[in-house]
Amino acid sequence: MGNVVAGKFPGTVRLQVDRPPAEGYIAGQKIRGAVYCTSTKSLDAGVPLNVDAFLVGKERSLVKYEEIEYYYESFINAEGRRVREQRARTVTRYRYAERNVVAMAIHLADISTGVKQGVQYKFPFQVTLPQDLPSSMHCQEHSHVYRNYGHYDYRDWAQIGYDG
């Protein structure tokens, strides 16, 4: 879980999520936290600032598997005849998949009253995770399937849109 400073905002932006339960977050639970920002210069009233937080989750998986591929080979046999025989070979293939499982934008504030240099501003938030959010993935190896992996990658960040 990380943070990003967007655009030309003169300062720092930090997103902090409250400590998760011992079992981690699961679908339908609330996540609480706050976005903290500190400007390195004073911004006058009327300069619009938009404070947003984001949560994105992706599922990534890779499966290595083998297939039997059939082909024909022609050759001249001992009697001088052209013969065509079916052959088989094992071909290793890989299948990679990636999909978004959640993409949430949380608008926290529009500020146009000005920002003081060196003052830390706090924007608390609370968001409920979708009920259909996958929480784990299990890959089982078989004799004909090798080196599988699958995981969910969740990222959060905050940004401040600034037109100054």
C-alpha positions in Angstrom: 0.0 0.0 0.0 1.5 3.3 -1.0 1.0 6.9 -1.9 1.5 9.2 -4.9 1.8 13.0 -5.2 -0.1 14.1 -8.3 0.5 17.0 -10.6 2.2 20.1 -9.4 1.0 20.0 -5.8 3.8 21.7 -3.8 4.1 19.3 -0.9 3.7 15.8 0.4 0.6 13.5 0.3 0.4 10.4 2.4 -2.4 7.8 2.7 -2.6 5.8 5.9 -5.0 2.9 6.4 -5.9 1.8 9.9 -4.4 -1.5 11.1 -6.3 -4.4 9.6 -7.9 -7.1 11.7 -5.7 -10.2 12.5 -7.3 -12.1 9.6 -6.8 -9.2 7.2 -9.5 -7.4 5.3 -12.3 -9.5 3.8 -15.1 -8.7 1.4 -17.8 -6.5 2.9 -15.6 -5.0 5.7 -15.0 -1.4 6.2 -11.5 0.1 5.7 -10.8 3.3 7.6 -7.9 5.7 7.2 -6.9 9.2 6.4 -5.0 11.2 3.7 -2.5 13.6 5.2 -1.0 16.4 3.2 1.4 19.2 3.9 2.2 22.0 1.5 5.7 23.4 1.1 4.2 26.8 0.2 1.1 28.8 1.1 -1.7 28.6 -1.4 -4.2 31.5 -1.7 -7.9 31.1 -1.4 -9.6 30.4 -4.7 -6.9 27.9 -5.8 -8.9 24.7 -6.2 -7.6 21.5 -4.7 -9.3 18.1 -5.1 -8.3 15.4 -2.6 -9.0 11.8 -3.7 -8.0 8.3 -2.5 -8.0 5.2 -4.7 -8.1 1.4 -4.2 -7.2 -0.9 -7.1 -7.0 -4.7 -6.9 -5.8 -7.0 -9.7 -5.8 -10.7 -10.0 -2.7 -12.1 -11.7 -2.1 -15.7 -12.6 0.3 -17.8 -14.7 -0.1 -21.5 -15.6 2.6 -23.5 -17.3 1.1 -26.6 -19.0 2.0 -29.2 -21.6 0.0 -30.2 -24.6 0.5 -33.0 -27.1 0.8 -31.7 -30.6 0.2 -34.0 -33.5 1.9 -33.5 -36.9 2.6 -35.5 -40.0 6.1 -36.4 -41.3 6.8 -37.7 -44.8 9.8 -39.8 -45.7 10.8 -42.5 -48.2 10.7 -46.0 -46.8 13.1 -48.9 -47.5 10.9 -50.0 -50.5 11.3 -46.5 -52.1 7.7 -45.4 -51.3 6.8 -42.1 -49.9 5.2 -42.7 -46.5 3.3 -40.2 -44.3 3.2 -40.9 -40.6 1.5 -39.1 -37.8 3.9 -38.1 -35.0 3.4 -36.5 -31.6 5.5 -34.1 -29.6 5.1 -32.4 -26.2 4.9 -28.6 -26.3 5.2 -26.4 -23.2 2.8 -23.5 -23.1 2.1 -20.7 -20.7 -1.1 -18.9 -20.0 -1.0 -15.5 -18.2 -4.2 -13.7 -17.1 -4.7 -10.4 -15.4 -8.0 -8.7 -14.5 -9.2 -5.9 -12.3 -11.2 -7.2 -9.3 -11.8 -3.8 -7.7 -11.3 -0.1 -8.7 -12.6 2.5 -6.3 -12.2 6.2 -6.3 -13.1 8.0 -3.0 -13.5 11.8 -3.3 -12.5 13.3 0.0 -12.6 17.1 -0.4 -12.6 20.1 -2.6 -10.6 22.9 -1.0 -10.7 26.5 -2.2 -10.2 28.4 1.1 -6.4 28.3 0.9 -3.6 26.2 2.4 -1.0 27.3 4.8 2.7 26.4 4.4 3.9 23.6 6.7 0.5 22.8 8.2 -0.6 19.2 8.0 -4.1 18.6 6.9 -6.0 15.4 7.6 -8.9 14.0 5.5 -10.4 10.9 7.1 -12.2 8.3 5.0 -14.1 5.1 5.4 -15.0 2.7 2.5 -16.8 -0.6 2.5 -15.1 -3.3 0.4 -17.4 -4.9 -2.3 -19.2 -8.1 -1.2 -17.9 -10.0 -4.2 -14.2 -9.1 -3.6 -12.0 -12.2 -3.8 -9.9 -12.6 -0.7 -7.4 -15.4 -1.6 -6.3 -17.7 -4.4 -5.1 -21.3 -4.3 -3.1 -23.0 -7.0 -2.6 -26.8 -6.8 0.1 -28.5 -8.8 -0.6 -31.6 -10.8 1.8 -33.9 -12.6 1.0 -32.3 -16.0 0.9 -28.7 -14.7 4.0 -27.0 -13.4 4.9 -23.7 -11.7 1.5 -22.3 -11.3 1.0 -19.1 -9.5 -1.8 -16.8 -8.7 -2.2 -13.8 -6.5 -4.2 -10.7 -5.8 -2.4 -7.4 -5.7 -4.1 -4.5 -3.9 -2.8 -1.0 -4.1 -4.0 2.3 -2.5 -2.8 5.8 -3.1 -3.9 9.4 -2.7 -3.6 12.4 -4.9 -4.3 16.1 -4.8 -5.4 17.7 -8.0 -3.9 21.2 -8.1 -4.3 23.9 -10.8 -1.8 26.4 -9.5 
